[in-house]
């Protein structure tokens, strides 16, 4: 599972062979949330408001790159 970004106290991963919709995992010591790449909304899980704000600010500038990485790891022939 590639870590695509490390923040203060958590990381953002995109997993291979994962389920739709395209999303990233926001993983901290006490939380794990799935966030939609397209809408930047939490799909499920727990999180802190600070971590979510930081992740959304970072991901909002990189949605095309995140979608490319999602496709590379998850699209099947």
Secondary structure as the mmCIF struct_conf table of DSSP 4:
data_model
#
loop_
_struct_conf.conf_type_id
_struct_conf.id
_struct_conf.beg_label_comp_id
_struct_conf.beg_label_asym_id
_struct_conf.beg_label_seq_id
_struct_conf.end_label_comp_id
_struct_conf.end_label_asym_id
_struct_conf.end_label_seq_id
STRN STRN1 UNK A 2 UNK A 7
TURN_TY1_P TURN_TY1_P1 UNK A 8 UNK A 9
STRN STRN2 UNK A 10 UNK A 14
TURN_TY1_P TURN_TY1_P2 UNK A 16 UNK A 17
HELX_LH_PP_P HELX_LH_PP_P1 UNK A 18 UNK A 19
BEND BEND1 UNK A 20 UNK A 21
HELX_LH_PP_P HELX_LH_PP_P2 UNK A 22 UNK A 22
STRN STRN3 UNK A 23 UNK A 28
BEND BEND2 UNK A 29 UNK A 30
STRN STRN4 UNK A 32 UNK A 36
TURN_TY1_P TURN_TY1_P3 UNK A 37 UNK A 39
STRN STRN5 UNK A 42 UNK A 46
HELX_RH_AL_P HELX_RH_AL_P1 UNK A 49 UNK A 60
TURN_TY1_P TURN_TY1_P4 UNK A 61 UNK A 61
HELX_RH_AL_P HELX_RH_AL_P2 UNK A 63 UNK A 74
#
